[in-house]
Amino acid sequence: MYRNLIDAIAQQTSKNYFGAICDPVFESARFYTFDNIGECFDYDEAQEIGSDEVDSIEHYLLAAQSGNSLLSPITAILRSISPSFNSQGKVIFFGSWGMGTDEIAWFIRYLNNRSTSLNYMQENDLSEIEVDALNDAFTKELNR
């Protein structure tokens, strides 16, 4: 259901950034677009898309009471659409509200091509060493 939704709503965005923002344990995902992402996700700058469809999916998730993390499946879907976005100069992102710049940068690097991720890091004055510090934690989560 998420794959179909992401494919459909990804085509609707004309903004520079498209992706998912989840709860801190990645059990639910909502989709947003931004003109720009700075040091953190700014709710006032976010435009949610596909909310009715997400509500429907969340109904099924609550009924199943799975408690499973959506981190790996959602990142796989987002990663599959990033080449077309990157070719248009757009960025795919993933994260949760309250993430820091380095955490956002890690996912942008994971999901997008190198030049796209380097641009984000440069715009936010981050080094690859700072982003690399999160490799073990996020790779372990993705492989769960």
TAURZI-V658493 format. One record per pair of residues at least 6 apart in sequence whose ideal C-beta (glycine too) atoms are under 7 Angstrom apart, sorted by the first residue. I is the first residue (numbers start at 0). J is the second residue. If there is no record, write none. Layout:
# TAURZI-V658493
i/j
I/J
I/J
This chain:
# TAURZI-V658493
i/j
0/56
1/56
1/72
1/73
1/76
2/76
4/49
4/52
4/56
5/76
5/77
5/80
8/30
8/48
8/49
9/17
9/80
11/48
12/32
12/48
14/32
14/33
14/34
14/46
15/33
15/34
15/35
15/89
15/90
16/32
16/33
16/35
16/36
16/90
16/92
17/32
17/84
17/89
17/91
18/31
18/77
18/91
18/92
18/93
19/28
19/29
19/30
19/73
19/77
19/93
20/29
20/31
20/40
20/94
20/95
20/96
21/27
21/28
21/69
21/95
22/95
23/95
24/68
25/68
25/69
25/70
25/95
26/66
26/68
26/69
27/57
27/60
28/69
28/73
29/47
29/50
29/53
30/47
30/48
30/49
30/53
31/45
31/46
31/47
31/48
32/46
32/48
33/44
33/45
34/44
36/92
36/103
37/123
38/100
38/123
39/98
39/99
39/100
40/94
40/96
40/98
68/143
70/140
70/141
71/141
71/143
73/93
74/93
74/109
74/110
74/141
77/91
77/93
77/110
78/110
80/91
81/91
81/110
81/111
84/90
84/91
85/111
85/112
85/115
90/107
90/111
90/115
90/119
91/110
91/111
92/103
92/106
92/107
93/106
93/110
94/102
94/103
94/106
100/123
100/125
101/125
101/129
101/130
101/133
102/133
104/119
104/120
104/123
104/125
104/130
105/130
105/133
105/137
107/116
107/119
108/116
108/130
120/127
120/130
